[in-house]
Amino acid sequence: MWLAPLILALASGPWVAVVGVLCDGARHDTRAAGFFVAEDLVVTALHAVTGSEPDDVPRSVTVVTADRRRYRVTRVEAIDTARDAALLRVPCRCASWLRPAPGASRGERLVVAGSPLRLDRGPLSVELTGPRIDELGDLRYRVDRALRGRSGSPALDAEGRYVGFVTTTHELVPADVISRLLGRLSPVSLREAHLAVVRSPQGRLDFARSAYRRGDMQRAKGLLLDAVAVEPRLADAHNLLGVLLRREGRTEEAIAHYELAIRYRPSYGPAFRNLGLLQADLAVGR
């Protein structure tokens, strides 16, 4: 019930720190959210500013503030490919930048902000259902609602402080990832950021998801195989490989990848479900 009062309270304060992020790629553009974490520094999801395909090098990134003004990003100050985070320098000032929350608790209610560029993705009230240590040893926060279409959005507590932000996993990366970015600035160009993502296992997984959504299954499979060759513990990649291999009728290989997904992430529901459905079909001779 506190969502509406919080939004009203933030309307003239920290809420104005939430921005839209527009990446103009050579072939596609992407629209995401971000938020000020210092006077002229914006955090967003890294995949939102590096193009939607391996060869789609971004030409520019623009930040759109709450008052609809547009500012071309002047520099990428730091990136974290494993945690899908980017810190952008913008040629404007925000006096009401967001501050980090001191922590987060299971059952806590949060508001996941929308983007000025995505009016169909307004603020969303969620409950933090618990932390998760992923297969690479990084902390993520799970919530009780889907977060698709909200990449880069901050998740705010009742005091308007950010607990984390939304990444490609549709979970929350915790606030301390941003603290580490702020503590080790290492500027790169948009092209360098793009190439870093192209080379990274997580980036290849993200590009594979884009190819899968476009219906380019062979491209998706190739990228997934590249990703697990570099980082075998990527459960999401193994699960999607299982889906693609099953489509090809290669059931034994599909089962092997579902089992790898479960081995590396024992609580991974989609892999359990996909494996169970495949085994049930085999049992009845489908």
N, C-alpha and C positions, 0 to 999 in steps of 0.2 A: 504493500500500500504506500510505501514511501517513494515510489518512482516519480510520480507527478510532482510532489514537493521538491524533490531533489533537482529535477529538470528546471523548475521555476527558479530555484535558488542559484543554479549555475548559469542561468541565461545571461546574466550580466557579469559573470566572473569566469571561473575556469572553463565553462562550456565553450567559450569563444576560442579556446586553445585547440579545439578539434578542427581539422582541415580535411579537404579533399586532396588527393594526389593523383595527377594525370600523367601517365607515361606515354609519350608519343613514339611508338616504335616505327621501324621502317615499313612494316606491313600491318600491324595492329596497334591499337592503343589499349591501355588497361586503366581502370579506375578503382581507386582504393581510398582508404582513410589514413590519417596520420594525426599527430598531435605535438604541440610545442612542449619541449622538456627544458628549454632555456629560452632566453629572449629571442634568439634567431636560429634555433636548432629544432628540427622536426624529426620525430621517429616515425617510421612506417615499416611495413613488411618488405623485406629485400626483394621478394619476387614481384612486387608491385612496380618496381622501378627498373627492372632489367629485361623487359621484353617477355613475350609469351612463347617464344621458340628459340632454339639455340642460335639460329642465324638472324634473329630479329633484333639487331642492336638498337637500343633506344637512341633517338635523336635529341630528345629533351625531356625534362621532367618539370612539371608545373605544380605549384601548391596553390590551392584555391581556399582562401580563408572564409570564415563564417559570414563575412559581409560581402562575399562573392568577388573579392578582388583577387587577381591572379599574379603570381610571382614566379619567375623562372628560377629554378634551383641553381645556385652558383657553384656548389661543390658537394660531393659526397664525402663527408668527414670520416666515416667509419662504417664497416660492414661486418656482419657475422653470418657466414653462409650456413653454418650448422643450425643456427637458431633463427634464421630467416629475418634478420634485423638490419635496418639501415638508418644512419643518422645523416640528415640533410641540412646544409646551410642555406638559408633563404634570405633575400634582400629586404626583409621587413622586420618589424619588432612586435612582440607580443608580451605585454606586461603581466598577463595572467596565465603564464605557462603552468602546466600541471606538475604536481609534486608526487613522489612515490609514496605508496602506503607502506607502513612499517611491517606489514605481513598480511596473511590471508588465512581464513579459517573455513573448514568444511561447514557447509550450510549457510555461509554468508551470502547475502543478496548483493548483486553487483548490477551496474548498468553498462552494457556494451554500446558505445556511441555509434552513431551512423556516420555517413560522409555527406558533406554538402553536394557531392557529385552523384549520390545515390539516394534520391528521395524515396525510393521504394525500400530502403534499408534504414529506417529510423532507429532511435534508441530502443534497446531490447533489455528487459529485465531478466536476469538469469540467476541461478543458484550455483555456487561453487560446490561441486559434488566430491571433490577431493584432489589431492596431488597425484601425479603419476611420474615415475622415473622411467624415461623412455629407454629403448634398447641401447642407446649410445651414452646413457648415464646422465642425461639432462632432465631437469625438472620441468614439468608442464602442469597446468591446472585444467581439470576437466569441469565442464559446466553442463547443466541439464537441458540445454536447448542447442539446436544447430546454429552455427555461426557463419554459414556460407554467405558470400557477398559482403563480408565485413572485414576483409583483410586490412591489417594496420590499425583497426579501431582500438582505442583504449577501453579497458574495463575498469570502471570507477566504483570506489566504495561509497558509503553513505556520507563521507566527508569530502567527496569530490577528488580523492587521490587515486592515482592509477595503481592497480594491483598487477596488471600486465597488459598485453595487447595480443590481438588475434593474428595468427600466422597461417600458413598454408595447411597446417594440420587441423584447423578449426578448433584448436585448443588455445589456451593462453600461455604465452611465454612470460615468465615472471619479471617483475620490475627490476631485479638486480642485473638482468642482461643489459638493460639500458644504462645502468650505473657503470657497468664495465665499458660500454661503448664511450660514454662521456669521459672515462678515465684514461682512455688510450686512443686518442684521435690519430687516424692514419689516412689522410685524404687520398681518394682515388677518383679517376674519371668515370663517367657513366660506362664507357667501353670497358674499362678495367673491371668495374663491378660486374658487368654482364659476363665477361670472360671467366671471372672467379666463380660465378654461379654455374656456367656451362661446364666447368671442370669439376664441380663438386658433386658428390653422390646425391645430396638432397636436391640440388638443382636439376639433375637429370631425371630424378623422380618427378619433380614438378612439371618439367617439360613433357614427360611421358603422360602425366594426367591430362595435360592440355591436348596432346595428340589423341588420347583415348576419347575425350569429349568431342573432338572433331570427327571421330570415326576412322582415324588413321591408325589402325591396329598394328600394322607392321612397324611403323615408326615408333609407336609406344613400346612395343616389345623390345626393339633394339635399344632404346634408351633405358629401359628397366634392366636389361641384361648388363648394360654398361654400369648402371648404378650399383647392382649387387656384386659385380666383379671388383669394384673399388671398395665398397662397404657391404659385406655380406649380411650385416645385422639389420638392414633396413626392412622391417616387417611389412610396411606398407607396400614396398616394391615387390616382395615375394607374394603378397596377397593378390596384387593386380596381375602379376605374371600368371598366377594360378587361374585367374579369370580368363585371361587371353588364351592360355594353353587349353583350357577346357573348351573354349569356342572352336579351337582347331581339332578337337577330338583327341588330344594328347593327354588322356586322363591320368596316367601314372605320373607324368611330369607335373601336372597340375596339383595332384595330391602331395607330391614332394615339396612344392613351393608353399602350399598351405601349411604343411607341417613345419617348414622352416619359419614361416611367419609366427606360428604359435610357439615354437621353441624360443625365438628371440623376444616375443612379447606374449607371455603366458595368459594374459587376460584379454587378448585381442579378439573381441566378439565377432567382427566380420569374417575373420579367417576361420573361426570355429563354425560359423554358420555356413560359409561356402563349402568347407570340407564336409560338413554333415549332409548338405544337399547333394553334393556329388556322390558321396557314398550311398545315400538313399537311392539315387537314380541307378547306380550300378547294381544295387541289390535287387531291383525290380527289372533289370535288364534294359534300361533305357540307353 
